[in-house]
Amino acid sequence: MDYVKGIFKKRPNRFIAEVDVNGQIEIAHVPNTGRCKELLVEDSIVWLKPSDNPNRKTKFSLHFVENRGYLVSIYSQEANSIVYDAIINGQIKELSGYDYHQREKTIDNSRIDIYLANEVDDCCGTTFLEEPCFVEVKGVTLVVDKEARFPDAPTERGTKHLKELIKLKKEGFRTVVFFLVQHPLGEFFRPNWENDSLFSKTLNEAYENGVEILVYKCDNSLNGIKLIPEPLGFDLSEF
């Protein structure tokens, strides 16, 4: 289904936006719980995906916003799919070589986005999973100049995920936090100390304890989103 062009007007709450579509105000679902205040500016051009579900409360979902001449993806859940598909297709060299891939692995009270492992058969033909790797994905939409920053609003849930990765790492598992920059202008990553110092401190703690940090970005178009298979640099220090 094709996208519909609109003009963003306001965001009454974090779940919905009012958008001018051909002169008529439509209510669109915003699939991103971040603030996105630097992106969702009044009169910005946005691109909506129509829904064919008659039971939905909103007719559209807001997928893209134009910012500084670029198309920015704000569909946060899509970041997980992009990274997962890129792993399967061998586009992320640091996560290549695994033959078992699973979306959403429940560990204790958390659900980690991606679980990777290698399948090994014993002498009796029973298959076991070895060398597990847990990957938590964070979509990044905030870019200041050309520096990508996460989060754009305090995230207790994000901090909880980092602590879970630290725990898993201490138990002997490979763990990765993967930042996918969804704004094409992002060329470098730094945690957003100003907006969430606790998350930023915990990210530093995770890195010091052996949790790996990967940063990549994606190329956005109305015809599709694809990961650019070259990692970006990062700096965890405070400003």
C-alpha angles and dihedrals in degrees: 000000000000124000122253120224118229144165115242114232110169146329110231091187137353093272102052142038133197110230132183108230113181092333096313125103111238128185113234130189113241108216093200125077093197120104095250086184092147089055106034096063121156113274094015115144112250134181120223132199112218118225123223092197107112091198095060118108092218126051095209143034120214109233107161139025126191113235127174089344095309135104111243122196112221097173094113097189090057089068090071092053093047092052094043093051091046091053092051090048092051095244095130106066094192090059100039125115099052117122098191120066127178134176117224115003117196114224119176105308096341136077113218115209101229133018121195130184144147122255115230126183120212126213091274095054096255114142120225131185115233137177095026120199125195118206125191115194125210121187113217120205102156113094122173109196095320098326116108115215134191135233110023089193133023111283120195088175092056092050090049090054091052091052089051090052090050090052092049091048091053088052089059103263128129110249132186135185108204120200113199110196106215095185112083092217093064112108102158136026134227130163113252101249092171095057100034118011092171093058090045093050091047091050089055090048090050092051092048089053093053103267105146121232121210124183123191133154136215136230112233130207136149087251093059148307123257134180118246103229097223120093121232126223125250141198120201097190124113118254 
